[in-house]
Amino acid sequence: MSRGKRYNYEGQQLNIKKVAALVLALAIIITILVTIIKGIVSNSQNKVDEKAVTNGYFTVFTGNKWGVINSKGNKVIDPIYDSMVIVPDYTKPLFFVQTNVDQEKETFEAKAINEKSEQQFTEYSKVELFQNKNADGSIYFDSSAIKVMKDGKYGMINFEGKVLLPCEYEDVRPVSRIKNSFITVKDGKLGLVDQSGNTIVENKYKEISALTNKYEDGYILKDDSEKYGVVNYSKKMILECKYNEIKHVTGSGYYVVKDNDGLAIIDANGKVTTRDFDAVQSINSGNAIIEKGGKLGVITVNGDKKVDAKYNAMTYLFEGNYSATLDGKTSIIDANDKTKLSGYKSVTYFSDEGFIKAEKEDGTADLIGTDFEVKVNGLVSEINTKKSYIKVRKDDTYKYYNFKLEEKTIQEVLPANTLFLKKENGKYGYVNKNGKVAVEIQFEDAKEQNDFGYSAVKKNGKWGVIDSTGKMVVDFKYTLENNTVIDFIGNYHLAPDLNAYYYTDVEE
């Protein structure tokens, strides 16, 4: 039976030289292919892409003049102005040149220009920015509305020129240390509007102030009878104007007022719940931190004692828990005075982020979850609420955590970056997204890449800057000894005065 075709090699001889040459050629080809593939892979791993950057606008001071640059460091408004050019919203090409500046009164007028230096809103005789203060006292310019004048009266427009409030008021000004709220003056009486120009209260009051530093908590009003009341942001009158004073404290639907019998905690119906205190610091979760005899403790809003008034300082944290300081040491306690953790220099609760930072005397800090478990310890160098990460120095290296206090890689917390700071043997450099060294580890100090793709680097006591690909943009020439924040956009560094917030090429 046939088992298939059979080949007969008899009489044929194998050419050993030809076979050896063929094997050698194949080996060379394979080596070349492997080298090419490795090169492609290596180049891919070491590649640094240019960072995608959203266009923005920033005040610049150069050549003793003021102008505007964009987020690439290019000039948008030539520096030709003697007074500062203000950029109230860095995402919008609308800028304000100051005129009639009064440093003593902290007032000025302005003209608005676009990116082509064309004057805007010329139908108004005056155009002004609303200047306000944050809770910490720092100055900012409102980016939701503009104050304008026509026929001797004031009103409000938005940044596109839409009328929010007609020009029929003697004055319009922001409520101090609070956003989204503006006081109007008509016939000598005060009223209140929101950022869209909607009326919250009519013009019939002598004084208006924010109840707390949150507009959502409402406002204190004083009428012609010299009595005080409270209105909320939804225009509802919570307390009628019948009190001698209303303290800037609220919580859980309770308020602190002064009537003919002295201080009292009252509910939203005006019913007095307790007077057993000298002062009230805060009200939360049905309890109040009160002062009595110069010390702080906790009572219920009905006056029942929870924590003896024995502490030098107290702050509400969350869910009936407090930081309490006694004899220079701060502890975390609950509403029954039970200690959860102790021995700290200070304790801060980040309410929006949901964790506790407890600082120690040695400069390090414990990062603590709401379960009071210490998750991280080290030198906290940055808490970035915008990008939701915490940067901690541990054992001469930096580690990164999310707000759940879970450790993350730098690439995970800064996914938009192209270069990532790396410290090794006391020197700094940068790696790419694959963790490969992209900028040699050689600097004595360096900063993380900023939103615009620039990284500040220091060598021989001088600062320079590299771009998002690692290319040197500004050589090492700035000492920046007066700067608390080191940051660059192109050729310009952030100025020392953070309240003014501008970039410059001048060593200040």
LINLINMO-V828043 format. One record per pair of residues at least 6 apart in sequence whose C-alpha atoms are under 6 Angstrom apart, sorted by sequence separation. I is the first residue (numbers start at 1). GAP is how many residues later the second one is. D is the distance in Angstrom with one decimal. If there is no record, write none. Layout:
BEGIN
i=I gap=GAP d=D
i=I gap=GAP d=D
END
This chain:
BEGIN
i=60 gap=6 d=5.8
i=69 gap=6 d=4.3
i=102 gap=6 d=6.0
i=113 gap=6 d=4.3
i=133 gap=6 d=4.5
i=148 gap=6 d=5.6
i=157 gap=6 d=4.4
i=175 gap=6 d=5.7
i=184 gap=6 d=5.6
i=193 gap=6 d=4.4
i=222 gap=6 d=4.5
i=231 gap=6 d=4.3
i=257 gap=6 d=5.7
i=266 gap=6 d=4.3
i=282 gap=6 d=5.6
i=290 gap=6 d=5.6
i=299 gap=6 d=4.4
i=316 gap=6 d=4.5
i=324 gap=6 d=5.4
i=333 gap=6 d=4.4
i=359 gap=6 d=4.2
i=368 gap=6 d=4.4
i=392 gap=6 d=5.5
i=401 gap=6 d=4.4
i=422 gap=6 d=5.6
i=431 gap=6 d=4.2
i=432 gap=6 d=5.8
i=449 gap=6 d=4.4
i=457 gap=6 d=5.6
i=466 gap=6 d=4.3
i=487 gap=6 d=5.6
i=60 gap=7 d=5.2
i=69 gap=7 d=5.0
i=101 gap=7 d=4.3
i=112 gap=7 d=5.6
i=113 gap=7 d=5.4
i=132 gap=7 d=5.8
i=133 gap=7 d=5.9
i=148 gap=7 d=5.4
i=157 gap=7 d=4.9
i=174 gap=7 d=6.0
i=175 gap=7 d=5.4
i=184 gap=7 d=5.0
i=193 gap=7 d=5.1
i=211 gap=7 d=5.6
i=221 gap=7 d=5.4
i=231 gap=7 d=5.3
i=257 gap=7 d=5.5
i=265 gap=7 d=5.9
i=266 gap=7 d=5.5
i=282 gap=7 d=5.4
i=290 gap=7 d=5.6
i=299 gap=7 d=5.0
i=315 gap=7 d=5.6
i=324 gap=7 d=5.3
i=332 gap=7 d=5.9
i=333 gap=7 d=5.4
i=349 gap=7 d=4.5
i=358 gap=7 d=5.3
i=367 gap=7 d=5.9
i=368 gap=7 d=5.6
i=383 gap=7 d=4.5
i=392 gap=7 d=5.3
i=400 gap=7 d=5.7
i=401 gap=7 d=5.3
i=422 gap=7 d=5.3
i=430 gap=7 d=5.9
i=431 gap=7 d=4.9
i=448 gap=7 d=5.9
i=457 gap=7 d=5.4
i=466 gap=7 d=5.2
i=487 gap=7 d=5.4
i=495 gap=7 d=5.8
i=59 gap=8 d=6.0
i=60 gap=8 d=5.2
i=68 gap=8 d=5.4
i=87 gap=8 d=5.1
i=100 gap=8 d=5.3
i=112 gap=8 d=5.3
i=132 gap=8 d=5.5
i=147 gap=8 d=6.0
i=148 gap=8 d=5.8
i=156 gap=8 d=5.3
i=174 gap=8 d=4.2
i=183 gap=8 d=5.6
i=184 gap=8 d=5.8
i=192 gap=8 d=5.3
i=211 gap=8 d=4.7
i=221 gap=8 d=5.2
i=230 gap=8 d=5.4
i=256 gap=8 d=5.7
i=265 gap=8 d=5.7
i=281 gap=8 d=5.4
i=289 gap=8 d=5.7
i=290 gap=8 d=5.9
i=298 gap=8 d=5.3
i=315 gap=8 d=5.2
i=323 gap=8 d=5.6
i=332 gap=8 d=5.4
i=348 gap=8 d=5.7
i=358 gap=8 d=5.1
i=367 gap=8 d=5.8
i=382 gap=8 d=5.7
i=391 gap=8 d=5.9
i=400 gap=8 d=5.4
i=421 gap=8 d=6.0
i=422 gap=8 d=5.3
i=430 gap=8 d=5.7
i=447 gap=8 d=5.8
i=456 gap=8 d=5.8
i=457 gap=8 d=5.6
i=465 gap=8 d=5.6
i=494 gap=8 d=6.0
i=495 gap=8 d=5.5
i=59 gap=9 d=4.6
i=68 gap=9 d=4.7
i=86 gap=9 d=5.7
i=99 gap=9 d=6.0
i=100 gap=9 d=5.7
i=131 gap=9 d=6.0
i=147 gap=9 d=4.8
i=156 gap=9 d=4.8
i=173 gap=9 d=5.5
i=174 gap=9 d=5.9
i=183 gap=9 d=4.6
i=192 gap=9 d=5.1
i=210 gap=9 d=4.4
i=211 gap=9 d=5.6
i=220 gap=9 d=5.8
i=221 gap=9 d=5.9
i=230 gap=9 d=4.8
i=247 gap=9 d=5.5
i=256 gap=9 d=4.6
i=265 gap=9 d=5.6
i=280 gap=9 d=6.0
i=281 gap=9 d=5.8
i=289 gap=9 d=4.6
i=298 gap=9 d=4.7
i=314 gap=9 d=5.5
i=323 gap=9 d=4.6
i=332 gap=9 d=5.2
i=348 gap=9 d=5.2
i=357 gap=9 d=5.9
i=367 gap=9 d=5.0
i=382 gap=9 d=5.0
i=391 gap=9 d=4.8
i=421 gap=9 d=4.6
i=430 gap=9 d=4.9
i=447 gap=9 d=5.3
i=456 gap=9 d=4.5
i=465 gap=9 d=5.1
i=494 gap=9 d=4.4
i=58 gap=10 d=5.5
i=67 gap=10 d=5.1
i=86 gap=10 d=5.0
i=99 gap=10 d=5.0
i=131 gap=10 d=4.6
i=146 gap=10 d=5.5
i=155 gap=10 d=5.0
i=173 gap=10 d=5.3
i=182 gap=10 d=5.7
i=191 gap=10 d=5.4
i=209 gap=10 d=5.6
i=220 gap=10 d=4.7
i=229 gap=10 d=4.9
i=255 gap=10 d=5.6
i=264 gap=10 d=5.8
i=280 gap=10 d=4.4
i=288 gap=10 d=5.6
i=297 gap=10 d=5.1
i=314 gap=10 d=4.5
i=322 gap=10 d=5.6
i=331 gap=10 d=5.6
i=347 gap=10 d=5.9
i=357 gap=10 d=4.8
i=366 gap=10 d=5.8
i=381 gap=10 d=5.7
i=390 gap=10 d=5.7
i=420 gap=10 d=5.1
i=429 gap=10 d=5.5
i=446 gap=10 d=5.6
i=455 gap=10 d=5.5
i=464 gap=10 d=5.0
i=493 gap=10 d=5.2
i=58 gap=11 d=5.4
i=67 gap=11 d=5.2
i=85 gap=11 d=5.5
i=98 gap=11 d=5.8
i=99 gap=11 d=5.3
i=130 gap=11 d=5.7
i=146 gap=11 d=5.3
i=155 gap=11 d=5.0
i=172 gap=11 d=5.7
i=182 gap=11 d=5.3
i=191 gap=11 d=4.8
i=209 gap=11 d=5.3
i=219 gap=11 d=5.6
i=229 gap=11 d=4.8
i=246 gap=11 d=4.4
i=255 gap=11 d=5.4
i=264 gap=11 d=4.6
i=279 gap=11 d=5.7
i=288 gap=11 d=5.5
i=297 gap=11 d=5.1
i=313 gap=11 d=5.8
i=322 gap=11 d=5.3
i=331 gap=11 d=4.0
i=347 gap=11 d=4.4
i=356 gap=11 d=5.7
i=366 gap=11 d=4.5
i=381 gap=11 d=5.7
i=390 gap=11 d=5.1
i=419 gap=11 d=5.7
i=420 gap=11 d=5.2
i=429 gap=11 d=5.4
i=446 gap=11 d=4.2
i=455 gap=11 d=5.4
i=464 gap=11 d=4.9
i=492 gap=11 d=5.5
i=493 gap=11 d=5.5
i=57 gap=12 d=5.8
i=67 gap=12 d=3.8
i=85 gap=12 d=4.6
i=98 gap=12 d=4.4
i=130 gap=12 d=5.4
i=145 gap=12 d=5.7
i=146 gap=12 d=5.9
i=155 gap=12 d=4.0
i=172 gap=12 d=4.6
i=181 gap=12 d=6.0
i=191 gap=12 d=3.8
i=208 gap=12 d=5.7
i=219 gap=12 d=5.5
i=229 gap=12 d=3.9
i=245 gap=12 d=5.7
i=254 gap=12 d=5.6
i=279 gap=12 d=5.0
i=287 gap=12 d=5.7
i=288 gap=12 d=6.0
i=297 gap=12 d=3.7
i=313 gap=12 d=5.0
i=321 gap=12 d=5.7
i=346 gap=12 d=5.8
i=356 gap=12 d=4.9
i=365 gap=12 d=5.6
i=380 gap=12 d=4.4
i=389 gap=12 d=5.6
i=419 gap=12 d=5.7
i=429 gap=12 d=3.7
i=446 gap=12 d=5.9
i=454 gap=12 d=5.8
i=464 gap=12 d=4.2
i=492 gap=12 d=4.9
i=57 gap=13 d=4.4
i=66 gap=13 d=4.5
i=97 gap=13 d=5.2
i=145 gap=13 d=4.6
i=154 gap=13 d=4.5
i=171 gap=13 d=5.9
i=181 gap=13 d=4.6
i=190 gap=13 d=4.7
i=208 gap=13 d=4.8
i=218 gap=13 d=5.7
i=228 gap=13 d=4.4
i=245 gap=13 d=4.9
i=254 gap=13 d=4.5
i=278 gap=13 d=5.5
i=287 gap=13 d=4.2
i=296 gap=13 d=4.5
i=312 gap=13 d=5.6
i=321 gap=13 d=4.3
i=330 gap=13 d=5.9
i=346 gap=13 d=5.3
i=355 gap=13 d=5.8
i=365 gap=13 d=5.6
i=379 gap=13 d=5.4
i=389 gap=13 d=4.6
i=419 gap=13 d=5.0
i=428 gap=13 d=5.0
i=445 gap=13 d=5.0
i=454 gap=13 d=4.7
i=463 gap=13 d=4.9
i=483 gap=13 d=4.5
i=492 gap=13 d=4.9
i=56 gap=14 d=5.3
i=65 gap=14 d=5.1
i=66 gap=14 d=6.0
i=96 gap=14 d=5.7
i=97 gap=14 d=5.4
i=153 gap=14 d=5.1
i=154 gap=14 d=5.9
i=171 gap=14 d=5.1
i=180 gap=14 d=5.4
i=181 gap=14 d=5.9
i=189 gap=14 d=5.2
i=190 gap=14 d=5.8
i=207 gap=14 d=5.8
i=218 gap=14 d=4.0
i=227 gap=14 d=5.2
i=228 gap=14 d=5.8
i=244 gap=14 d=5.5
i=278 gap=14 d=5.2
i=286 gap=14 d=5.9
i=287 gap=14 d=5.4
i=295 gap=14 d=5.2
i=296 gap=14 d=5.7
i=311 gap=14 d=5.7
i=312 gap=14 d=5.6
i=320 gap=14 d=5.9
i=329 gap=14 d=5.6
i=330 gap=14 d=4.9
i=345 gap=14 d=5.5
i=355 gap=14 d=5.0
i=364 gap=14 d=5.0
i=378 gap=14 d=5.9
i=379 gap=14 d=5.0
i=418 gap=14 d=6.0
i=427 gap=14 d=6.0
i=428 gap=14 d=5.8
i=444 gap=14 d=5.7
i=453 gap=14 d=5.8
i=454 gap=14 d=5.8
i=462 gap=14 d=5.0
i=463 gap=14 d=5.9
i=482 gap=14 d=5.9
i=56 gap=15 d=5.0
i=65 gap=15 d=5.4
i=66 gap=15 d=5.0
i=83 gap=15 d=5.7
i=96 gap=15 d=5.5
i=153 gap=15 d=5.1
i=154 gap=15 d=5.0
i=170 gap=15 d=5.4
i=180 gap=15 d=4.8
i=189 gap=15 d=5.0
i=190 gap=15 d=4.9
i=207 gap=15 d=5.0
i=218 gap=15 d=5.2
i=227 gap=15 d=5.0
i=228 gap=15 d=5.0
i=244 gap=15 d=5.3
i=253 gap=15 d=5.9
i=277 gap=15 d=5.4
i=286 gap=15 d=5.8
i=295 gap=15 d=5.2
i=296 gap=15 d=5.0
i=311 gap=15 d=5.2
i=320 gap=15 d=5.5
i=329 gap=15 d=5.7
i=330 gap=15 d=5.8
i=344 gap=15 d=5.8
i=345 gap=15 d=5.1
i=364 gap=15 d=4.4
i=378 gap=15 d=5.8
i=427 gap=15 d=5.6
i=428 gap=15 d=4.9
i=443 gap=15 d=5.6
i=444 gap=15 d=5.6
i=453 gap=15 d=4.5
i=462 gap=15 d=5.3
i=463 gap=15 d=4.9
i=55 gap=16 d=5.6
i=65 gap=16 d=5.4
i=96 gap=16 d=4.5
i=111 gap=16 d=6.0
i=153 gap=16 d=5.3
i=169 gap=16 d=5.7
i=170 gap=16 d=5.7
i=189 gap=16 d=5.5
i=190 gap=16 d=6.0
i=206 gap=16 d=5.5
i=227 gap=16 d=5.2
i=243 gap=16 d=5.4
i=295 gap=16 d=5.5
i=329 gap=16 d=5.8
i=330 gap=16 d=5.8
i=344 gap=16 d=5.0
i=345 gap=16 d=5.8
i=378 gap=16 d=5.4
i=427 gap=16 d=5.4
i=443 gap=16 d=5.4
i=462 gap=16 d=5.1
i=65 gap=17 d=5.5
i=95 gap=17 d=5.6
i=110 gap=17 d=5.8
i=129 gap=17 d=5.4
i=153 gap=17 d=5.6
i=154 gap=17 d=5.7
i=169 gap=17 d=5.2
i=205 gap=17 d=5.8
i=206 gap=17 d=5.5
i=216 gap=17 d=5.8
i=227 gap=17 d=5.4
i=228 gap=17 d=5.9
i=295 gap=17 d=5.7
i=427 gap=17 d=5.3
i=462 gap=17 d=4.9
i=66 gap=18 d=5.5
i=95 gap=18 d=5.3
i=110 gap=18 d=5.4
i=129 gap=18 d=6.0
i=205 gap=18 d=4.7
i=94 gap=19 d=6.0
i=109 gap=19 d=5.5
i=128 gap=19 d=5.0
i=94 gap=20 d=4.9
i=127 gap=20 d=5.9
i=93 gap=21 d=5.7
i=127 gap=21 d=4.6
i=93 gap=22 d=5.6
i=126 gap=22 d=5.4
i=126 gap=23 d=4.9
i=125 gap=24 d=5.6
i=124 gap=25 d=5.6
i=125 gap=25 d=5.7
i=124 gap=26 d=5.3
i=421 gap=27 d=5.7
i=274 gap=28 d=5.5
i=273 gap=29 d=4.9
i=274 gap=29 d=5.1
i=306 gap=30 d=5.7
i=307 gap=30 d=5.6
i=164 gap=32 d=5.7
i=165 gap=32 d=5.2
i=251 gap=32 d=4.8
i=252 gap=32 d=5.9
i=317 gap=32 d=5.7
i=57 gap=33 d=4.7
i=164 gap=33 d=4.9
i=249 gap=33 d=5.9
i=251 gap=33 d=5.3
i=56 gap=34 d=5.2
i=252 gap=34 d=6.0
i=56 gap=35 d=5.0
i=178 gap=35 d=5.6
i=200 gap=35 d=5.1
i=212 gap=36 d=5.6
i=211 gap=37 d=4.8
i=135 gap=42 d=5.3
i=134 gap=43 d=4.9
i=133 gap=44 d=4.9
i=353 gap=50 d=5.9
i=88 gap=53 d=5.7
i=89 gap=54 d=5.7
i=88 gap=55 d=5.5
i=51 gap=367 d=6.0
i=71 gap=381 d=5.9
i=45 gap=389 d=5.9
i=46 gap=390 d=5.9
i=53 gap=399 d=5.6
i=51 gap=402 d=5.8
i=73 gap=416 d=5.3
i=51 gap=417 d=5.6
i=73 gap=417 d=4.4
i=50 gap=418 d=5.5
i=50 gap=419 d=5.5
i=48 gap=421 d=5.6
i=60 gap=442 d=5.6
i=62 gap=442 d=5.8
i=59 gap=443 d=4.9
i=60 gap=443 d=4.7
i=61 gap=443 d=4.8
i=60 gap=444 d=5.4
END
